Amino acid sequence: MLPSDPKTPSDSLGFDDFIGILVAFGTIGAILFWGFTRKDTGWNLGNVNSPSANVTPTVVATGKSIALPQSNPEVKTDISSAGVTPPSVVITSPVASPIPSPQVEISPTASLNLATKTFPENNSTNKTVIPPPIIFTDLPSNHWSRKFINALSSRNIIKGFDDYSFRPNQAVNRAEYAAILKQAFNQKLRQQGLSFQDVPTNYWAGNAINQSIGMGFLKGYPNNTFNPNQRIPRVQVLVSLVSGLGLKPPSNLAKVVSIYKDAKDIPPYAVNAIAAATKNGLVVNYPDRAFLNPNQPATRGEVAVMIHQALVKTGRLEKTSSPYLVSAPQ
């Protein structure tokens, strides 16, 4: 037996230790190599497979080469074999949560029902604004018919002439009277207008004549004429107003008519109408209330007063006092 080499240290590495070191370094090197070559994969450890490591270590000791057996020729890193399940990553598109619509809860005690809200009436807006009357140059302030004419001219019912005159004493013809009726009344037509042989199609008062007949105020003559240029008598004015307004004669017919000193001059066809006109306050007699003057041509002033009184009867105008208005006996 040879004696032990005194130069060999007693704590030298053993064979098994040496093999373990080589295996460790080989494994570390393989992992590093895989890591550097796989850096673009994002470190997806779920698919890591280490490359095969064929290591044939050679140890030189005391002048001899010793070939070590190949250890662990293939190193595999399998995470699943170690009992570790890699977490699955599920990427879903973000779902926007619906934004709740704001809801305001109104307390019943604090509610305001605008639908039933009432506001005080503004009386000033309900009043009809009446423009001032026309100032006529021939109508003095003390004229007996001025108050009546002013009430009509301010409502555009009657007009004057181009020279700003009214000519209250001028007689009115039937065509002119029809035009005044059309302007004063806006009633339903009871009948269609008639065609008269003395009223041309393009006659200036043709429309007014047709409307006054349709409303029931005027009539033509039996020979299919209207006589538009005939001066209208006072009795015809009163008969037309009674007819158009549908006024009925009073029961004391004879007593009412007897107040006129010229009652005998009233045409028989007009007696009932004159009694009705007197009973309803339509008659004005200037300068003497006792005389009706039924067949006398009506003047512009007289027609204005009679039209005014008819509008008072319908409620469109207020009463105006005058000493020439006739009152019927009770």
Secondary structure as GFF3:
##gff-version 3
##sequence-region A 1 330
A	DSSP	alpha_helix	15	37	.	.	.	ID=ss1
A	DSSP	three_ten_helix	39	41	.	.	.	ID=ss2
A	DSSP	three_ten_helix	45	47	.	.	.	ID=ss3
A	DSSP	beta_strand	58	61	.	.	.	ID=ss4
A	DSSP	beta_strand	64	67	.	.	.	ID=ss5
A	DSSP	three_ten_helix	80	82	.	.	.	ID=ss6
A	DSSP	three_ten_helix	108	110	.	.	.	ID=ss7
A	DSSP	three_ten_helix	114	116	.	.	.	ID=ss8
A	DSSP	alpha_helix	123	126	.	.	.	ID=ss9
A	DSSP	alpha_helix	146	153	.	.	.	ID=ss10
A	DSSP	alpha_helix	174	184	.	.	.	ID=ss11
A	DSSP	alpha_helix	206	214	.	.	.	ID=ss12
A	DSSP	alpha_helix	234	245	.	.	.	ID=ss13
A	DSSP	alpha_helix	253	257	.	.	.	ID=ss14
A	DSSP	three_ten_helix	263	265	.	.	.	ID=ss15
A	DSSP	three_ten_helix	268	270	.	.	.	ID=ss16
A	DSSP	alpha_helix	271	279	.	.	.	ID=ss17
A	DSSP	alpha_helix	300	313	.	.	.	ID=ss18
###
